[in-house]
Amino acid sequence: MIKYMKKIFSICVCFLFLQGCGYTPIYSQNQKLNYYIEDISFNDGDPDLVFFIKDNLKNYFIKNDNQKFQISAIVNYSKSTISKNSAGDTDEYELSSIIEFIISSEKREKKLQVKETLRIKNLDDEFEEKNYERNAKKNMARSSTSKLLMQLSRFNDN
């Protein structure tokens, strides 16, 4: 019984020390941006990827007095067969996206090309495979927009 009480006491003490360590998540505070996206246009690329990219960038359309950007994007997405089994059924796919962003500001223009690839196994359940592919597209869009935002924040540094 006393050992049990000591364990509970030590856990409580550790919890109290961790609460006071000053930890704060990096992105918990709204950081003031020195840019905003005035407009973004897409070609007729994959609708899911276009939707996810727009959704990831929606917070960057808030107008402010800082530098504004116009972005046009060319989205290419493909799903190709990598391997087949002896019956001729697909065993493995490769999902790839190539997104070319053309970033324009008042002073200059820059191109950014982002390539993402992912290999997936063919699943027996078609619904699960579609779900998995949709999540893969969401992750590709998140990664691509992160790279775009990094370039926008460094646009004047180059």
Residue pairs with C-beta under 8 A, 6 or more apart in sequence:
33 60
33 64
33 66
33 153
34 66
34 67
34 153
35 60
35 66
35 67
35 68
35 69
35 152
35 153
35 155
36 60
36 61
36 62
36 63
36 64
36 66
36 67
36 68
36 69
37 57
37 60
37 61
37 68
37 69
37 70
37 71
37 152
38 61
38 63
38 68
38 69
38 70
39 70
39 71
40 54
40 57
40 70
40 71
40 72
40 73
41 71
41 72
41 73
42 50
42 53
42 54
42 72
42 73
42 74
42 75
43 73
43 74
43 75
45 73
45 74
45 75
45 76
45 77
45 99
46 75
46 77
46 97
46 137
48 134
48 137
48 138
49 75
49 77
49 97
49 99
49 137
49 140
49 141
50 73
50 75
52 137
52 138
52 140
52 141
52 142
53 73
53 75
53 99
53 141
53 144
53 145
55 141
56 141
56 142
56 145
57 145
57 148
57 149
60 149
60 152
67 105
67 106
67 155
67 156
68 105
68 106
69 103
69 104
69 105
69 152
69 155
70 103
70 104
70 105
71 101
71 102
71 103
71 104
71 148
72 101
72 102
72 104
73 99
73 100
73 101
73 102
74 99
74 100
74 102
75 97
75 99
76 97
76 98
76 99
77 95
77 96
77 97
77 137
78 95
78 96
78 97
79 93
79 94
79 95
79 133
80 93
80 94
80 96
81 90
81 92
81 93
81 94
82 91
82 92
82 93
82 94
82 119
83 90
83 91
83 92
84 90
84 91
85 91
89 122
90 122
91 121
91 122
92 119
92 120
92 121
92 122
93 119
93 120
93 121
93 122
94 117
94 118
94 119
94 120
95 117
95 118
95 119
95 120
95 133
95 136
95 137
95 140
96 115
96 116
96 117
96 118
97 114
97 115
97 116
97 117
97 137
97 140
97 144
98 113
98 114
98 115
99 113
99 114
99 116
99 144
100 111
100 112
100 113
100 114
101 111
101 112
101 113
101 114
101 148
101 151
102 109
102 110
102 111
103 109
103 110
103 111
103 112
103 148
103 151
103 152
103 155
105 155
110 151
110 155
110 158
112 147
112 148
112 151
114 143
114 144
114 147
114 148
116 140
116 143
116 144
118 136
118 139
118 140
120 129
120 132
120 133
120 136
122 129
123 129
123 132
